[in-house]
Amino acid sequence: MAEHLQGREGKHIPDVAFRVRRNGDWATVTTKDLFAGKNVVVFSLPGAFTPTCSSTHLPRYNELAPVFAKEGIDAIVCISVNDPFVMEEWGKDQEAANVVLIPDGNGDFTEKMGMLVDKSDLNFGKRSWRYSMLVRDGTIEKMFIEPQEPGDPFKVSDADTMLRYINPKAKKPDQVAILTREGCSFCAKAKQRLADAGYDYVEVPLPHTIRTKAVGAIAGAQTVPQVFVNGKLIGGSNELEAYLRKAA
């Protein structure tokens, strides 16, 4: 459990040099390189490839990166007490093109930030407590530090909380998913309509062995496509066309 964690708002970022891997070679990145003259969002987490970090923390920052950019953020940086090889491979696995992954292998930065904690009970050794911060030209403007309670709390260091702090009215991208089947012409037309309207969607192709039950259970329907926007069922092709006309 973390103890006596304190924020550093108003203070300057610690002066640290990181050894990183870039395209299979070694490189050195300093905090000056990362923060000088820039507006940077930072989030730090206990470890690469761990469940919350891989399923939610990193992906959401990566997803919202274009929105942060519109709000004047020059870079999003993820710092973790992992070795450079692990962070490099995690970046490839996550396809986190919009986030700069920085390995704080020796924990120097994290310790100077006052965020180094002992996770020996999990066989992790010393790791970073989970937090996020907004840094402007090397000075910390705001920190969101997870509450000091057992386990790995994830309540305030998420991307949405940081974006709300920067601009509560920022427009987030719609989250769109479409249930489809192979060879479905109506599915192809629906996907084209979404693309033409500028929607970035996720396709969920359903094999014939489970399609009827899956569509019935998820959408209360019998046919595909079935489109969902921000958790709400829009429906099939006709309903999608009506939705897009209304949204235009």
C-alpha positions in Angstrom: 0.0 0.0 0.0 1.2 3.5 -0.8 1.9 5.8 2.1 2.5 9.5 2.4 2.2 10.2 -1.3 2.2 13.9 -1.9 1.6 16.0 -5.1 4.1 18.3 -6.6 1.9 20.9 -8.2 3.7 24.1 -8.9 7.1 22.4 -8.8 9.5 21.6 -11.7 9.8 18.1 -13.2 12.8 16.2 -11.8 15.9 16.3 -14.1 16.4 12.7 -15.3 17.8 11.0 -18.3 16.1 7.9 -19.5 17.6 5.1 -21.5 15.2 3.9 -24.1 14.9 1.6 -27.1 14.0 3.1 -30.5 13.7 0.9 -33.5 16.0 -1.7 -32.0 18.7 0.7 -30.9 19.6 2.5 -27.7 18.9 6.2 -27.2 18.8 8.7 -24.4 15.8 10.9 -23.7 16.0 13.6 -21.0 13.2 15.4 -19.2 14.2 18.5 -21.0 13.6 16.7 -24.3 10.2 15.7 -23.1 8.9 18.8 -21.4 10.8 22.0 -22.3 8.5 24.5 -24.0 5.7 21.9 -24.3 2.3 21.2 -22.8 2.5 17.5 -21.8 0.0 15.1 -20.2 1.8 12.3 -18.2 0.3 9.2 -16.7 2.3 6.7 -14.7 1.3 3.1 -13.9 2.6 0.0 -12.0 3.7 -2.0 -15.0 3.5 -2.8 -18.7 1.3 -5.8 -19.7 -0.6 -5.7 -16.4 -4.4 -5.9 -16.7 -5.7 -2.4 -15.9 -2.7 -0.7 -17.6 -3.3 -2.7 -20.9 -7.0 -2.9 -21.0 -8.0 0.7 -19.9 -5.3 3.1 -18.8 -3.1 3.2 -21.9 -5.7 2.5 -24.6 -8.0 5.4 -23.5 -5.2 7.9 -23.5 -4.2 6.7 -26.9 -7.8 7.0 -28.1 -8.3 10.5 -26.8 -4.9 11.8 -28.0 -6.4 13.7 -31.0 -8.8 15.4 -28.6 -6.0 16.4 -26.3 -4.0 17.7 -29.3 -7.0 20.0 -30.1 -6.8 21.3 -26.6 -3.2 22.4 -27.0 -1.4 19.3 -25.6 1.8 18.6 -27.5 2.5 15.1 -26.2 1.1 12.3 -24.0 3.8 10.4 -22.1 3.4 7.2 -20.2 6.1 6.5 -17.6 6.5 3.1 -15.9 9.2 1.4 -13.8 10.0 -1.2 -16.4 13.1 -1.9 -18.5 13.4 -0.5 -22.0 12.9 -3.8 -23.7 9.6 -4.4 -21.9 8.3 -0.9 -22.7 9.3 -1.2 -26.3 7.5 -4.5 -26.7 4.4 -3.3 -24.8 4.2 -0.4 -27.2 4.2 -2.8 -30.2 1.6 -5.0 -28.5 -0.7 -2.1 -27.7 -0.2 -0.2 -31.0 -0.1 2.9 -28.9 1.1 5.2 -31.7 -0.2 8.4 -30.0 1.6 7.9 -26.7 5.3 8.2 -25.9 6.3 5.2 -23.7 9.2 6.0 -21.3 10.9 3.2 -19.2 12.0 4.5 -15.8 14.1 1.3 -15.4 15.9 2.3 -12.2 12.9 4.2 -10.8 15.0 7.5 -10.6 12.2 9.7 -12.0 9.5 8.0 -10.0 11.5 8.2 -6.8 12.2 11.9 -7.3 8.5 12.4 -7.9 7.8 10.8 -4.6 5.7 8.1 -6.3 8.0 5.0 -5.8 6.2 2.4 -3.8 7.0 -1.1 -2.6 5.0 -3.9 -4.3 7.1 -6.8 -3.1 3.9 -8.5 -2.0 3.1 -9.0 -5.7 6.8 -9.9 -6.6 7.0 -6.6 -8.4 9.6 -4.9 -6.2 9.6 -1.1 -6.4 7.1 0.3 -8.8 5.3 3.5 -9.6 2.0 4.5 -7.9 -0.7 5.2 -10.4 -1.1 8.9 -11.2 -1.4 11.5 -13.9 -0.3 15.1 -14.3 -0.4 18.1 -16.6 3.0 19.6 -17.2 3.5 23.0 -18.9 7.0 23.9 -19.9 8.5 21.6 -17.2 6.3 22.8 -14.4 3.6 20.6 -12.9 0.2 22.3 -13.1 -2.1 19.6 -11.9 -1.7 16.0 -10.5 -4.3 13.3 -10.1 -3.0 10.8 -7.6 -4.9 7.5 -7.0 -6.2 7.2 -3.4 -3.9 5.6 -0.9 -5.7 2.3 -0.4 -4.8 -1.3 -0.8 -4.5 -2.8 -4.2 -4.2 -0.9 -7.4 -7.0 1.8 -7.4 -7.9 3.4 -10.7 -10.3 6.2 -10.1 -8.8 9.6 -11.0 -5.7 9.1 -13.2 -7.7 8.1 -16.3 -7.7 10.0 -19.6 -11.3 11.3 -19.2 -10.6 12.9 -15.8 -7.6 14.7 -17.2 -9.5 15.9 -20.3 -12.3 17.2 -18.1 -9.8 19.2 -16.1 -8.3 20.7 -19.3 -11.7 21.4 -20.9 -14.9 20.0 -19.5 -16.6 20.8 -22.8 -14.1 19.0 -25.0 -15.9 16.8 -27.7 -14.9 13.2 -27.4 -15.0 10.9 -30.3 -18.1 8.6 -30.5 -17.4 5.0 -29.8 -19.0 2.9 -32.5 -19.2 -0.8 -33.0 -21.0 -2.8 -35.7 -22.0 -6.5 -35.6 -21.5 -8.2 -38.9 -21.3 -11.5 -40.8 -19.1 -12.5 -43.7 -20.6 -11.9 -47.1 -23.3 -9.6 -45.8 -24.0 -6.8 -48.4 -26.0 -4.8 -46.0 -23.1 -4.9 -43.5 -20.7 -3.7 -46.2 -23.1 -0.8 -47.0 -23.4 0.1 -43.3 -19.7 0.2 -42.9 -19.3 2.4 -45.9 -22.0 4.8 -44.6 -20.1 5.0 -41.3 -16.8 5.6 -43.1 -18.3 8.3 -45.3 -19.7 10.0 -42.3 -16.3 10.1 -40.7 -16.9 7.6 -37.9 -14.1 5.4 -36.6 -15.8 2.1 -35.9 -14.9 -1.3 -34.6 -16.3 -4.3 -36.5 -17.4 -7.4 -34.6 -17.7 -10.2 -37.1 -19.9 -13.1 -35.8 -19.4 -16.7 -37.0 -22.5 -18.5 -38.2 -22.3 -20.9 -35.3 -23.2 -18.3 -32.7 -24.5 -15.4 -34.8 -28.3 -15.8 -34.2 -28.0 -16.2 -30.4 -25.3 -13.5 -30.1 -27.3 -10.9 -32.1 -30.4 -11.8 -30.2 -28.7 -11.5 -26.8 -26.8 -8.4 -27.5 -29.1 -6.4 -29.8 -32.5 -8.1 -29.4 -32.5 -8.6 -33.1 -32.4 -11.4 -35.7 -30.2 -9.9 -38.4 -27.0 -8.0 -39.0 -25.7 -5.4 -39.2 -26.4 -4.0 -35.8 -24.8 -0.7 -34.9 -24.0 0.7 -31.5 -22.9 4.2 -30.7 -21.7 5.1 -27.2 -23.3 2.0 -25.7 -26.7 2.7 -27.4 -28.2 0.4 -30.0 -28.9 2.3 -33.2 -30.1 -0.8 -35.1 -29.8 -2.1 -38.6 -29.2 -0.5 -42.0 -32.4 1.6 -42.1 -32.0 2.8 -38.5 -28.4 3.7 -39.2 -29.3 5.7 -42.2 -31.9 7.7 -40.3 -29.4 8.2 -37.4 -26.7 9.6 -39.8 -29.2 11.9 -41.5 -30.3 13.3 -38.1 -26.6 13.7 -37.0 -25.5 15.5 -40.2 
